[in-house]
Amino acid sequence: MGPGQSQFDILRIAASDAINYGKEAEDLIKVLQEWDHQIGIDIYAAQTDTIQLKLTSRPKDLKAFADAVYKFCPDIVDQGTGSVDDLAKEIDAAQEVYLWWD
């Protein structure tokens, strides 16, 4: 565990990035802050290329949120669930999102 002023500092400490998509930690933080403002998130783990978070409320439009997650992190579908619909189902069931970039 490291020091920080907000939950987003974990990404800075871990040097999280999606460099193969041209995104550095601050780019990731910007999107996650938007999600936090919209639905509430609790980031509980971060590494260089992975972020795990819980949703503190269910998105009003789960399909739109799953689309946004896919746009932000294509690997979650392309190398994971196989479809945005299946991603939406997983998010709904777990109320969590596991992001990773190869």
PyMOL commands that place a pseudoatom at each C-alpha (Angstrom):
pseudoatom trace, name=CA, resn=MET, resi=1, chain=A, elem=C, hetatm=0, pos=[0.000, 0.000, 0.000]
pseudoatom trace, name=CA, resn=GLY, resi=2, chain=A, elem=C, hetatm=0, pos=[1.311, 3.456, -0.836]
pseudoatom trace, name=CA, resn=PRO, resi=3, chain=A, elem=C, hetatm=0, pos=[0.476, 6.984, 0.211]
pseudoatom trace, name=CA, resn=GLY, resi=4, chain=A, elem=C, hetatm=0, pos=[-2.092, 8.950, -1.714]
pseudoatom trace, name=CA, resn=GLN, resi=5, chain=A, elem=C, hetatm=0, pos=[-4.670, 11.704, -1.592]
pseudoatom trace, name=CA, resn=SER, resi=6, chain=A, elem=C, hetatm=0, pos=[-7.387, 9.831, -3.518]
pseudoatom trace, name=CA, resn=GLN, resi=7, chain=A, elem=C, hetatm=0, pos=[-8.109, 6.377, -4.854]
pseudoatom trace, name=CA, resn=PHE, resi=8, chain=A, elem=C, hetatm=0, pos=[-6.752, 7.460, -8.233]
pseudoatom trace, name=CA, resn=ASP, resi=9, chain=A, elem=C, hetatm=0, pos=[-3.237, 7.836, -6.841]
pseudoatom trace, name=CA, resn=ILE, resi=10, chain=A, elem=C, hetatm=0, pos=[-2.935, 4.040, -6.877]
pseudoatom trace, name=CA, resn=LEU, resi=11, chain=A, elem=C, hetatm=0, pos=[-2.672, 4.284, -10.673]
pseudoatom trace, name=CA, resn=ARG, resi=12, chain=A, elem=C, hetatm=0, pos=[0.128, 6.835, -10.364]
pseudoatom trace, name=CA, resn=ILE, resi=13, chain=A, elem=C, hetatm=0, pos=[1.991, 4.717, -7.807]
pseudoatom trace, name=CA, resn=ALA, resi=14, chain=A, elem=C, hetatm=0, pos=[1.579, 1.568, -9.920]
pseudoatom trace, name=CA, resn=ALA, resi=15, chain=A, elem=C, hetatm=0, pos=[2.466, 3.506, -13.099]
pseudoatom trace, name=CA, resn=SER, resi=16, chain=A, elem=C, hetatm=0, pos=[-0.639, 2.043, -14.741]
pseudoatom trace, name=CA, resn=ASP, resi=17, chain=A, elem=C, hetatm=0, pos=[-0.953, 2.579, -18.460]
pseudoatom trace, name=CA, resn=ALA, resi=18, chain=A, elem=C, hetatm=0, pos=[-2.456, 1.297, -21.662]
pseudoatom trace, name=CA, resn=ILE, resi=19, chain=A, elem=C, hetatm=0, pos=[0.591, 2.310, -23.633]
pseudoatom trace, name=CA, resn=ASN, resi=20, chain=A, elem=C, hetatm=0, pos=[-0.267, 0.082, -26.594]
pseudoatom trace, name=CA, resn=TYR, resi=21, chain=A, elem=C, hetatm=0, pos=[-3.404, 2.235, -26.915]
pseudoatom trace, name=CA, resn=GLY, resi=22, chain=A, elem=C, hetatm=0, pos=[-1.504, 5.489, -26.349]
pseudoatom trace, name=CA, resn=LYS, resi=23, chain=A, elem=C, hetatm=0, pos=[-2.844, 5.992, -22.806]
pseudoatom trace, name=CA, resn=GLU, resi=24, chain=A, elem=C, hetatm=0, pos=[-0.784, 6.856, -19.769]
pseudoatom trace, name=CA, resn=ALA, resi=25, chain=A, elem=C, hetatm=0, pos=[-1.865, 6.911, -16.114]
pseudoatom trace, name=CA, resn=GLU, resi=26, chain=A, elem=C, hetatm=0, pos=[-3.406, 10.394, -16.308]
pseudoatom trace, name=CA, resn=ASP, resi=27, chain=A, elem=C, hetatm=0, pos=[-5.471, 9.363, -19.352]
pseudoatom trace, name=CA, resn=LEU, resi=28, chain=A, elem=C, hetatm=0, pos=[-6.802, 6.346, -17.445]
pseudoatom trace, name=CA, resn=ILE, resi=29, chain=A, elem=C, hetatm=0, pos=[-7.496, 8.458, -14.375]
pseudoatom trace, name=CA, resn=LYS, resi=30, chain=A, elem=C, hetatm=0, pos=[-9.528, 10.947, -16.382]
pseudoatom trace, name=CA, resn=VAL, resi=31, chain=A, elem=C, hetatm=0, pos=[-11.910, 8.206, -17.579]
pseudoatom trace, name=CA, resn=LEU, resi=32, chain=A, elem=C, hetatm=0, pos=[-12.124, 6.542, -14.171]
pseudoatom trace, name=CA, resn=GLN, resi=33, chain=A, elem=C, hetatm=0, pos=[-12.919, 9.881, -12.541]
pseudoatom trace, name=CA, resn=GLU, resi=34, chain=A, elem=C, hetatm=0, pos=[-15.805, 10.289, -15.000]
pseudoatom trace, name=CA, resn=TRP, resi=35, chain=A, elem=C, hetatm=0, pos=[-17.094, 6.818, -14.085]
pseudoatom trace, name=CA, resn=ASP, resi=36, chain=A, elem=C, hetatm=0, pos=[-16.727, 7.640, -10.399]
pseudoatom trace, name=CA, resn=HIS, resi=37, chain=A, elem=C, hetatm=0, pos=[-18.756, 10.812, -10.876]
pseudoatom trace, name=CA, resn=GLN, resi=38, chain=A, elem=C, hetatm=0, pos=[-21.457, 9.014, -12.898]
pseudoatom trace, name=CA, resn=ILE, resi=39, chain=A, elem=C, hetatm=0, pos=[-21.931, 5.775, -10.961]
pseudoatom trace, name=CA, resn=GLY, resi=40, chain=A, elem=C, hetatm=0, pos=[-19.303, 5.593, -8.241]
pseudoatom trace, name=CA, resn=ILE, resi=41, chain=A, elem=C, hetatm=0, pos=[-16.338, 3.263, -8.317]
pseudoatom trace, name=CA, resn=ASP, resi=42, chain=A, elem=C, hetatm=0, pos=[-13.966, 1.822, -5.747]
pseudoatom trace, name=CA, resn=ILE, resi=43, chain=A, elem=C, hetatm=0, pos=[-10.541, 0.999, -7.183]
pseudoatom trace, name=CA, resn=TYR, resi=44, chain=A, elem=C, hetatm=0, pos=[-9.106, -1.812, -5.093]
pseudoatom trace, name=CA, resn=ALA, resi=45, chain=A, elem=C, hetatm=0, pos=[-6.117, -2.944, -7.163]
pseudoatom trace, name=CA, resn=ALA, resi=46, chain=A, elem=C, hetatm=0, pos=[-3.844, -1.553, -9.842]
pseudoatom trace, name=CA, resn=GLN, resi=47, chain=A, elem=C, hetatm=0, pos=[-0.705, -2.728, -11.564]
pseudoatom trace, name=CA, resn=THR, resi=48, chain=A, elem=C, hetatm=0, pos=[1.121, -1.532, -14.628]
pseudoatom trace, name=CA, resn=ASP, resi=49, chain=A, elem=C, hetatm=0, pos=[-1.408, -2.999, -17.061]
pseudoatom trace, name=CA, resn=THR, resi=50, chain=A, elem=C, hetatm=0, pos=[-4.389, -3.963, -14.890]
pseudoatom trace, name=CA, resn=ILE, resi=51, chain=A, elem=C, hetatm=0, pos=[-6.976, -2.172, -12.778]
pseudoatom trace, name=CA, resn=GLN, resi=52, chain=A, elem=C, hetatm=0, pos=[-9.697, -3.752, -10.659]
pseudoatom trace, name=CA, resn=LEU, resi=53, chain=A, elem=C, hetatm=0, pos=[-12.671, -1.787, -9.402]
pseudoatom trace, name=CA, resn=LYS, resi=54, chain=A, elem=C, hetatm=0, pos=[-16.062, -2.254, -7.809]
pseudoatom trace, name=CA, resn=LEU, resi=55, chain=A, elem=C, hetatm=0, pos=[-19.122, -0.300, -8.844]
pseudoatom trace, name=CA, resn=THR, resi=56, chain=A, elem=C, hetatm=0, pos=[-20.820, 1.473, -5.956]
pseudoatom trace, name=CA, resn=SER, resi=57, chain=A, elem=C, hetatm=0, pos=[-24.077, 1.710, -7.896]
pseudoatom trace, name=CA, resn=ARG, resi=58, chain=A, elem=C, hetatm=0, pos=[-25.543, -0.062, -10.896]
pseudoatom trace, name=CA, resn=PRO, resi=59, chain=A, elem=C, hetatm=0, pos=[-25.282, 1.929, -14.141]
pseudoatom trace, name=CA, resn=LYS, resi=60, chain=A, elem=C, hetatm=0, pos=[-28.718, 3.138, -15.284]
pseudoatom trace, name=CA, resn=ASP, resi=61, chain=A, elem=C, hetatm=0, pos=[-27.892, 2.025, -18.831]
pseudoatom trace, name=CA, resn=LEU, resi=62, chain=A, elem=C, hetatm=0, pos=[-25.767, -1.079, -18.390]
pseudoatom trace, name=CA, resn=LYS, resi=63, chain=A, elem=C, hetatm=0, pos=[-25.340, -1.605, -22.148]
pseudoatom trace, name=CA, resn=ALA, resi=64, chain=A, elem=C, hetatm=0, pos=[-24.061, 1.953, -22.633]
pseudoatom trace, name=CA, resn=PHE, resi=65, chain=A, elem=C, hetatm=0, pos=[-21.656, 1.494, -19.726]
pseudoatom trace, name=CA, resn=ALA, resi=66, chain=A, elem=C, hetatm=0, pos=[-20.397, -1.817, -21.156]
pseudoatom trace, name=CA, resn=ASP, resi=67, chain=A, elem=C, hetatm=0, pos=[-19.879, -0.058, -24.508]
pseudoatom trace, name=CA, resn=ALA, resi=68, chain=A, elem=C, hetatm=0, pos=[-17.859, 2.640, -22.712]
pseudoatom trace, name=CA, resn=VAL, resi=69, chain=A, elem=C, hetatm=0, pos=[-15.783, 0.013, -20.909]
pseudoatom trace, name=CA, resn=TYR, resi=70, chain=A, elem=C, hetatm=0, pos=[-15.090, -1.716, -24.235]
pseudoatom trace, name=CA, resn=LYS, resi=71, chain=A, elem=C, hetatm=0, pos=[-14.092, 1.544, -25.898]
pseudoatom trace, name=CA, resn=PHE, resi=72, chain=A, elem=C, hetatm=0, pos=[-11.773, 2.296, -22.963]
pseudoatom trace, name=CA, resn=CYS, resi=73, chain=A, elem=C, hetatm=0, pos=[-10.332, -1.224, -22.734]
pseudoatom trace, name=CA, resn=PRO, resi=74, chain=A, elem=C, hetatm=0, pos=[-10.912, -3.301, -25.892]
pseudoatom trace, name=CA, resn=ASP, resi=75, chain=A, elem=C, hetatm=0, pos=[-8.887, -6.236, -24.552]
pseudoatom trace, name=CA, resn=ILE, resi=76, chain=A, elem=C, hetatm=0, pos=[-11.594, -6.943, -21.970]
pseudoatom trace, name=CA, resn=VAL, resi=77, chain=A, elem=C, hetatm=0, pos=[-13.864, -8.095, -24.808]
pseudoatom trace, name=CA, resn=ASP, resi=78, chain=A, elem=C, hetatm=0, pos=[-11.449, -8.962, -27.620]
pseudoatom trace, name=CA, resn=GLN, resi=79, chain=A, elem=C, hetatm=0, pos=[-9.387, -11.263, -25.385]
pseudoatom trace, name=CA, resn=GLY, resi=80, chain=A, elem=C, hetatm=0, pos=[-11.961, -11.840, -22.669]
pseudoatom trace, name=CA, resn=THR, resi=81, chain=A, elem=C, hetatm=0, pos=[-15.737, -11.966, -22.778]
pseudoatom trace, name=CA, resn=GLY, resi=82, chain=A, elem=C, hetatm=0, pos=[-16.013, -12.127, -26.569]
pseudoatom trace, name=CA, resn=SER, resi=83, chain=A, elem=C, hetatm=0, pos=[-18.891, -9.647, -26.821]
pseudoatom trace, name=CA, resn=VAL, resi=84, chain=A, elem=C, hetatm=0, pos=[-20.070, -6.419, -25.251]
pseudoatom trace, name=CA, resn=ASP, resi=85, chain=A, elem=C, hetatm=0, pos=[-23.358, -8.120, -24.323]
pseudoatom trace, name=CA, resn=ASP, resi=86, chain=A, elem=C, hetatm=0, pos=[-21.456, -10.767, -22.359]
pseudoatom trace, name=CA, resn=LEU, resi=87, chain=A, elem=C, hetatm=0, pos=[-19.353, -8.035, -20.752]
pseudoatom trace, name=CA, resn=ALA, resi=88, chain=A, elem=C, hetatm=0, pos=[-22.552, -6.275, -19.650]
pseudoatom trace, name=CA, resn=LYS, resi=89, chain=A, elem=C, hetatm=0, pos=[-23.799, -9.531, -18.109]
pseudoatom trace, name=CA, resn=GLU, resi=90, chain=A, elem=C, hetatm=0, pos=[-20.523, -10.008, -16.227]
pseudoatom trace, name=CA, resn=ILE, resi=91, chain=A, elem=C, hetatm=0, pos=[-20.544, -6.440, -14.947]
pseudoatom trace, name=CA, resn=ASP, resi=92, chain=A, elem=C, hetatm=0, pos=[-24.155, -6.791, -13.840]
pseudoatom trace, name=CA, resn=ALA, resi=93, chain=A, elem=C, hetatm=0, pos=[-23.507, -10.060, -12.014]
pseudoatom trace, name=CA, resn=ALA, resi=94, chain=A, elem=C, hetatm=0, pos=[-20.276, -9.044, -10.292]
pseudoatom trace, name=CA, resn=GLN, resi=95, chain=A, elem=C, hetatm=0, pos=[-20.734, -5.272, -9.960]
pseudoatom trace, name=CA, resn=GLU, resi=96, chain=A, elem=C, hetatm=0, pos=[-17.013, -5.178, -10.702]
pseudoatom trace, name=CA, resn=VAL, resi=97, chain=A, elem=C, hetatm=0, pos=[-14.789, -4.406, -13.665]
pseudoatom trace, name=CA, resn=TYR, resi=98, chain=A, elem=C, hetatm=0, pos=[-11.402, -5.965, -14.330]
pseudoatom trace, name=CA, resn=LEU, resi=99, chain=A, elem=C, hetatm=0, pos=[-9.436, -3.947, -16.877]
pseudoatom trace, name=CA, resn=TRP, resi=100, chain=A, elem=C, hetatm=0, pos=[-6.242, -5.038, -18.584]
pseudoatom trace, name=CA, resn=TRP, resi=101, chain=A, elem=C, hetatm=0, pos=[-4.254, -3.967, -21.583]
pseudoatom trace, name=CA, resn=ASP, resi=102, chain=A, elem=C, hetatm=0, pos=[-1.753, -6.188, -23.395]
for i in range(1, 102): cmd.bond("trace and resi %d" % i, "trace and resi %d" % (i + 1))
show_as sticks, trace
zoom trace
